[in-house]
Amino acid sequence: MRRNYVKGSIFLTNKEIKLYDPSGHVNEHYPPACLIGSEYGEDMIRLYDKLRETGADCILIDPELDRSETDVPHCYMTNGVSSDQDVREDFDRMTSFLIEHLD
């Protein structure tokens, strides 16, 4: 199980998990969302599914799901954007989504 690292630990109380989980705030008014997975994949998948249920415009970029990669490092996009073609494609997907949704 992949867990988020918050406040110096991956072992959060149920109250803390609920506090940091935005999926309870998702409704039809939620803004467009570009979600980046990897080490936070389980949280992002849960949020992505919730967003899709409400019809929100969203994408999920997760190299572990998209390409069956494992051990994707934190900040993988910024660490490899200039040298890794897969990372570059993920970065381009993210920026294209964000540009498309600029006001």
BELSUL-V503472 format. One record per backbone hydrogen bond with DSSP energy under -1.0 kcal/mol. CO is the residue of the C=O (numbers start at 1). NH is the residue of the N-H. Records with the same first field share a line. If there is no record, write none. Layout:
BEGIN
CO: NH, NH
END
This chain:
BEGIN
6: 9
9: 6
10: 12
13: 17
14: 18
15: 19
16: 20
22: 25
23: 26
27: 30
33: 59
35: 61
38: 41
40: 44
41: 45
42: 46
43: 47
44: 48
45: 49
46: 50
47: 51
48: 52
49: 53
50: 54
51: 56
57: 33
59: 35
61: 37
62: 66
63: 67, 69
73: 76
75: 79
76: 80
77: 81
80: 84
84: 88
85: 89
86: 90
87: 91
88: 92
89: 93
90: 94
91: 95
92: 96
93: 97
94: 98
95: 99
96: 100
97: 101
99: 102
END
